[in-house]
Amino acid sequence: MKLNKTVIPGKSMAGICLGNDIDIVLKSLEDCKKEKSEGVILINDGMLTIGYNSDNLIYAIESDKKLGINYGNKLWAGMSIHDVLKCSTKQVAIGGCVIVDGINGIGLPLPPEFDDFDHITDHLPINHIFNSISVFLIG
């Protein structure tokens, strides 16, 4: 499998589908560097991070800016709070991610100490950079 820049919220990222068995995906990524720990796989030094559950099913995929994923010019790794405000009309924090314009299944992971907000600028400075973008299973 060759990694790509395609993203479908709540479904897939980089050609990897949520809900797939992690062992099957790892076999298809034989040309990539892989680091496995409990529940998490790092691909190519963190270019992708794949979360999987005790049934070996993928529930989340996160990409840093090295892969260059951009979802509809609304979300990408490396964007600032300023970019988020400029590219969206509504921002909420759900499950540790910034979700924009009601697009479920994709978001910008928040720093661990900020899992909720009323306004995105309440706790984070306007120049804060989101280093990754994530797709995840909904509900």
N, C-alpha and C positions, 0 to 999 in steps of 0.2 A: 504494500500500500504506500502510495506517495501522499504525504501531507499536502493539503491545499488551504486556500484562504476562504473557503465557503463556510458560512455559518447560517444555521436555521435555529431560531430561538426555541428552546425546549426540546430540540431534536438532535442536532449534531453540530460539530465544529471540526474543521480541518480534515473532513472525510471520516471522522469517527462518530458513531452514533451512540447516543445515550441509550441505556438499557441493554447494550451488547455485553457479552461475556469478555472480561478483561483479558483472559488467557488467549482467546481467539484474536483479539486486537493486537496483543503483544507479538504473537507469531507473525502477523501481517506487517509488523513494523521492524522486521529483522535488520534493516539497514540503519536503524536509529539507535542512539545510545539510550539505555534505559536504566533507571535506578528505582528499585522497588522497596517500599517499606509498608508497614501495616496500613492498608486502605488507600494508599497513594502511590502513583507511578509518576516519576519525572522523566520526560522525554527530551533528549537533546539539551541537557543541563537546565531544565525548567522552561524551555520554549513552550512546552505543553505540560500541564499537570492534570492527571486524570484521577478522579476520586471514584472508588468502587466500594461496594458493600460486602457483607459477609457471604452473600450468594455469588460473589464475583461479578456483579452487574454494575456497569458504569452509571453513576448518578450525576456527575458533573465533570466538565472539561474546562480548564482555564488556560489561556494563552497570554504570554507576555508580548511585548511589542516586536520581538525579533521575527515573528511569523507574519506580522503586518495585517492582521485581520481587522476589517472595518465593516461594521454593520450599518448600512444605509446612511453613511455619513452622520450617524447619531452616536455611535459608540465605537471606541477603539482603545486599545492599550496605549498609554502615553498621553491621554487627554487630561486636561486640567479641569478644576471646578468651573473656571471661566468658560472652557469649551462646552462642558455639560450644560451650563445655563444658556449658552448661545445656540446650541443645537437641539434643545428640547424645551417643552413648555411645562412639563410636570415631572417632578422627581420625588420618589419615595424610597425609603429603606425597607427592604424585605429580606429576611434571612441573611443579613450581613452584606447585602449588595445594594447598590444604587440602581433602581429600576426607573427607566424614563418613559414618559408618554404612554404608560399602561402596557408596554411590550413585555409580557411575561416570558420567563424562560431564558432571559439574557440580562446581564448586568455587569456593573463594575464593582468588584469586591472592595469593601470598606476595610480600613485598618481594624484589627481585632478590638481595639478599645472603643470604636464607634460603630455600634450595631443598630442605632436608631437615631432619627432626627426629625424635627418638624420642618426645618428649612435646611437645605444642604450646606449652607454657609454658617449654620449655628456652631459647629465644632471644627470644621475644616477651613483652612485659609483658601482664598480664591485661587492661589497658585499651586494648591495641592495637586499632585500628579497621581492618577490611577495607573499603576504599572501593569495591570492585566485586565482582561475581559473574560467573562465566564458564561457558559451555557449550563443549564441545570434542568432536571426534571421538575415539572410543575405538579404541585399537590401531591 
